Amino acid sequence: MMSCAYGFLFTESSPTLASLAFIAGVTAVAAAINSVAGGGRILTFSALAAILPADPSRLVIANATSTIGLWPGTLSAAWEYRHERTGQPKWSLWLLLPSVAGSVLGTLLVLVLPTTYFDSIVPLLIFLAATLFAVQPYLSKHLSKKVDSKEPHSTEHPKTKTLLLAATLQFFMGMYGGYFGAGNGILMLAVLGGLGLGDTHRLNGFKNLLAMVISACAALTFMLTSFTSSPIVAWPEVGIMAIAAIIGGLVGGRLARQYHPNTIRKCIAVIGYGLAGYYFLT
């Protein structure tokens, strides 16, 4: 993988202006979508896979580049929802530990396993993400019922068994987030909804914090690997994506007040199924 990646780095040293403009536009849209409904990573990953030079490590490089490039957007989202985390019970912060451990492990799996393994599982990952977006309204309805049956600002410590189960599930969601991550926020909301952390806005605020931590650990692991061993990151694209993600995240916060998230999720689900079919056939 290392020799292929170095060859990729050499050919990728001068990306065209058109390709950079394309990935900037896709990233801005993806970050805006993430602010409203989630699912933007499907778009950036697929866009990068389309423009990067043919290489055995192309999809892994697209995954690493997408993770790092979109991270500023998750940071913006976590900051935007900071007030929703006011008064959050201290025990909830314990979920950060399995998030970090799972994210690092998931990222290492991408780096250690053969690139052909990641290539073969990409269609399934995209199909899973598309399915999560398709069923999200039903999960939200179930979540709302569970939340409404609890105190909206409960700080009561859950049972040890419940917290251990949540930590275990969060570890696997962190691992999925480090490995690929599209649709991970929906899974986290479903788990957090059973812990009595408040209404859906407070749940979303804490989910954004966990998502930011998971993305940060994955991005840091990819960057360290790229600097110390295999250059698996397309840095020109990362720079453009980081700027576009911040802009898209700011715009997305305003779009969230004008468009219903379920409409956007349905569009992402359709796009995801189409991309999954494409990767299954190619």
C-alpha positions as CSV (number, residue, x, y, z in Angstrom):
1,M,0.0,0.0,0.0
2,M,2.9,2.4,0.8
3,S,4.4,2.3,-2.7
4,C,1.0,2.8,-4.3
5,A,0.3,5.7,-2.0
6,Y,3.6,7.4,-2.7
7,G,2.9,7.0,-6.4
8,F,-0.5,8.6,-5.8
9,L,1.1,11.4,-3.9
10,F,3.3,12.2,-6.8
11,T,0.5,12.2,-9.4
12,E,-1.8,14.1,-7.1
13,S,0.7,17.0,-6.5
14,S,-0.9,19.2,-9.1
15,P,-4.7,18.8,-9.0
16,T,-6.6,20.8,-11.7
17,L,-8.5,24.0,-10.8
18,A,-11.7,22.3,-12.1
19,S,-11.3,19.4,-9.8
20,L,-10.6,21.7,-6.8
21,A,-13.7,23.8,-7.7
22,F,-15.8,20.6,-8.0
23,I,-14.8,19.2,-4.6
24,A,-15.2,22.6,-3.0
25,G,-18.8,22.9,-4.3
26,V,-19.6,19.3,-3.2
27,T,-18.1,19.9,0.2
28,A,-20.0,23.1,0.8
29,V,-23.2,21.3,-0.1
30,A,-22.3,18.3,2.1
31,A,-21.5,20.4,5.1
32,A,-24.8,22.3,4.7
33,I,-26.6,18.9,4.5
34,N,-24.8,17.7,7.6
35,S,-26.1,20.8,9.5
36,V,-29.6,20.1,8.4
37,A,-30.0,16.3,8.2
38,G,-26.6,14.6,8.0
39,G,-25.3,12.4,5.2
40,G,-22.9,14.7,3.5
41,R,-20.0,12.3,3.8
42,I,-21.6,10.1,1.2
43,L,-21.3,13.0,-1.3
44,T,-17.7,14.0,-0.5
45,F,-16.4,10.4,-0.4
46,S,-18.0,9.6,-3.8
47,A,-16.8,12.9,-5.3
48,L,-13.2,12.3,-4.2
49,A,-13.3,8.8,-5.5
50,A,-14.4,10.1,-8.9
51,I,-11.7,12.8,-9.3
52,L,-8.7,11.1,-7.7
53,P,-6.3,9.3,-10.0
54,A,-6.7,5.6,-10.5
55,D,-4.8,3.8,-7.8
56,P,-5.2,0.6,-5.7
57,S,-5.5,2.9,-2.6
58,R,-7.9,5.4,-4.2
59,L,-11.0,4.7,-2.0
60,V,-8.9,4.6,1.2
61,I,-7.4,7.9,0.2
62,A,-10.8,9.3,-0.6
63,N,-12.1,8.1,2.8
64,A,-9.1,9.7,4.7
65,T,-9.3,12.9,2.8
66,S,-13.1,13.2,3.3
67,T,-12.7,12.6,7.0
68,I,-10.1,15.3,7.5
69,G,-11.8,17.8,5.1
70,L,-15.2,17.6,6.7
71,W,-13.9,17.8,10.3
72,P,-14.1,21.6,10.6
73,G,-17.8,21.2,9.8
74,T,-18.3,18.9,12.8
75,L,-16.5,21.4,15.0
76,S,-18.8,24.2,13.8
77,A,-21.8,22.1,14.5
78,A,-20.6,21.2,18.0
79,W,-19.9,24.9,18.7
80,E,-23.3,25.9,17.3
81,Y,-25.1,23.5,19.7
82,R,-23.0,24.4,22.7
83,H,-25.9,26.0,24.6
84,E,-28.0,22.9,24.2
85,R,-25.4,21.0,26.3
86,T,-25.7,23.4,29.3
87,G,-26.6,21.5,32.3
88,Q,-25.7,18.1,30.8
89,P,-25.2,15.5,33.5
90,K,-21.5,14.9,34.1
91,W,-21.9,11.1,33.8
92,S,-22.7,11.6,30.1
93,L,-19.1,12.6,29.4
94,W,-18.1,9.0,30.1
95,L,-19.4,8.3,26.6
96,L,-16.5,10.2,25.2
97,L,-14.0,7.5,26.2
98,P,-15.6,4.7,24.1
99,S,-16.0,7.2,21.3
100,V,-12.3,7.9,21.2
101,A,-11.3,4.3,21.6
102,G,-13.7,3.1,18.9
103,S,-12.8,5.8,16.5
104,V,-9.1,5.1,16.7
105,L,-9.7,1.3,16.3
106,G,-12.0,1.8,13.3
107,T,-9.4,4.1,11.6
108,L,-6.6,1.7,12.2
109,L,-8.7,-1.1,10.6
110,V,-8.8,1.1,7.5
111,L,-5.1,1.5,7.5
112,V,-4.1,-2.1,8.5
113,L,-6.4,-4.2,6.5
114,P,-5.8,-4.7,2.7
115,T,-7.2,-1.9,0.6
116,T,-9.1,-4.5,-1.4
117,Y,-11.1,-5.3,1.8
118,F,-12.2,-1.6,2.1
119,D,-13.0,-1.5,-1.6
120,S,-15.2,-4.5,-1.4
121,I,-17.2,-3.3,1.6
122,V,-17.8,0.3,0.4
123,P,-21.0,-0.6,-1.5
124,L,-22.4,-2.2,1.7
125,L,-21.4,0.8,3.8
126,I,-23.1,3.3,1.4
127,F,-26.1,1.0,1.3
128,L,-26.3,0.9,5.1
129,A,-26.0,4.7,5.3
130,A,-28.7,5.2,2.7
131,T,-31.0,2.8,4.6
132,L,-30.4,4.7,7.9
133,F,-31.5,7.9,6.2
134,A,-34.5,6.2,4.7
135,V,-35.7,4.9,8.1
136,Q,-34.6,7.9,10.1
137,P,-38.1,9.5,10.3
138,Y,-39.4,6.3,11.9
139,L,-36.5,6.2,14.4
140,S,-37.2,9.9,15.2
141,K,-40.8,9.2,15.9
142,H,-39.9,6.3,18.2
143,L,-37.2,8.5,19.9
144,S,-39.7,11.3,20.5
145,K,-42.1,9.0,22.3
146,K,-39.2,7.7,24.5
147,V,-38.0,11.3,25.2
148,D,-41.5,12.5,26.0
149,S,-42.0,9.8,28.5
150,K,-39.0,11.1,30.5
151,E,-38.3,14.4,32.3
152,P,-37.0,16.8,29.6
153,H,-34.0,17.8,31.6
154,S,-33.3,14.6,33.6
155,T,-30.0,14.5,35.4
156,E,-30.7,11.2,37.2
157,H,-27.9,8.7,36.8
158,P,-29.1,5.8,34.7
159,K,-28.7,2.2,35.9
160,T,-25.1,0.9,35.6
161,K,-26.3,-1.8,33.2
162,T,-27.9,0.8,31.0
163,L,-24.8,3.0,31.0
164,L,-22.5,0.0,30.2
165,L,-24.8,-1.0,27.3
166,A,-24.7,2.6,26.0
167,A,-20.9,2.8,26.4
168,T,-20.5,-0.5,24.5
169,L,-22.8,0.6,21.7
170,Q,-21.0,4.0,21.6
171,F,-17.7,2.1,21.2
172,F,-19.0,0.3,18.1
173,M,-20.5,3.5,16.7
174,G,-17.2,5.2,17.3
175,M,-15.5,2.3,15.4
176,Y,-17.9,2.7,12.5
177,G,-17.4,6.5,12.6
178,G,-13.6,6.0,12.3
179,Y,-14.0,3.4,9.6
180,F,-16.5,5.2,7.4
181,G,-19.2,7.0,9.5
182,A,-21.9,8.0,7.1
183,G,-25.3,7.9,9.0
184,N,-23.5,7.5,12.4
185,G,-25.4,10.4,13.9
186,I,-28.7,8.6,13.4
187,L,-27.4,5.6,15.3
188,M,-26.1,7.8,18.1
189,L,-29.4,9.6,18.5
190,A,-31.2,6.3,18.8
191,V,-28.9,5.2,21.7
192,L,-28.8,8.6,23.5
193,G,-32.6,8.8,23.4
194,G,-32.8,6.0,26.0
195,L,-30.6,7.7,28.5
196,G,-32.9,10.6,29.6
197,L,-30.5,13.4,28.4
198,G,-33.4,15.8,27.6
199,D,-35.4,16.8,24.5
200,T,-34.3,16.2,20.9
201,H,-32.4,19.5,20.7
202,R,-30.3,18.6,23.8
203,L,-29.8,15.1,22.3
204,N,-28.7,16.6,19.0
205,G,-26.3,18.9,20.9
206,F,-24.6,16.0,22.7
207,K,-24.6,13.9,19.5
208,N,-22.7,16.7,17.7
209,L,-20.1,16.7,20.4
210,L,-19.6,13.0,20.2
211,A,-19.5,13.2,16.4
212,M,-16.9,15.9,16.5
213,V,-14.7,13.8,18.9
214,I,-15.0,10.7,16.7
215,S,-14.1,12.7,13.6
216,A,-11.2,14.4,15.3
217,C,-9.7,11.1,16.4
218,A,-10.1,9.6,13.0
219,A,-8.7,12.7,11.2
220,L,-5.7,12.8,13.6
221,T,-4.9,9.2,13.1
222,F,-5.1,9.6,9.3
223,M,-2.9,12.7,9.4
224,L,-0.3,11.0,11.7
225,T,-0.2,8.0,9.4
226,S,0.2,10.2,6.3
227,F,3.1,12.2,7.8
228,T,4.9,9.2,9.3
229,S,4.5,6.3,6.9
230,S,2.0,6.1,4.0
231,P,0.8,9.4,2.5
232,I,-2.8,8.5,2.3
233,V,-4.2,12.1,2.3
234,A,-4.7,14.3,-0.7
235,W,-3.7,17.6,1.0
236,P,-4.7,20.1,-1.7
237,E,-8.2,18.8,-1.6
238,V,-8.2,18.8,2.3
239,G,-7.4,22.5,2.3
240,I,-10.1,23.4,-0.1
241,M,-12.6,21.1,1.7
242,A,-11.9,22.6,5.1
243,I,-12.7,26.1,4.0
244,A,-15.8,24.9,2.1
245,A,-17.0,22.9,5.0
246,I,-16.9,25.9,7.3
247,I,-18.9,28.0,4.8
248,G,-21.3,25.2,4.1
249,G,-21.8,24.6,7.8
250,L,-22.7,28.3,8.4
251,V,-25.1,28.3,5.4
252,G,-26.6,25.0,6.5
253,G,-27.5,26.5,9.9
254,R,-29.8,29.0,8.1
255,L,-31.2,26.4,5.7
256,A,-32.2,24.3,8.7
257,R,-34.8,26.9,9.5
258,Q,-36.3,26.9,5.9
259,Y,-36.3,23.3,4.8
260,H,-37.7,20.2,6.5
261,P,-34.8,17.7,7.2
262,N,-36.8,14.7,6.2
263,T,-37.0,16.0,2.6
264,I,-33.2,16.3,2.4
265,R,-32.8,12.9,4.0
266,K,-35.0,11.3,1.4
267,C,-32.8,12.9,-1.3
268,I,-29.7,11.6,0.3
269,A,-31.2,8.1,0.6
270,V,-32.0,8.1,-3.1
271,I,-28.5,9.3,-4.0
272,G,-27.0,6.8,-1.6
273,Y,-28.8,3.8,-3.1
274,G,-27.8,5.0,-6.6
275,L,-24.1,5.2,-5.5
276,A,-24.3,1.8,-3.7
277,G,-25.6,0.3,-6.9
278,Y,-22.9,1.9,-8.9
279,Y,-20.1,0.6,-6.6
280,F,-21.8,-2.9,-6.6
281,L,-21.6,-3.0,-10.4
282,T,-18.1,-1.6,-10.8
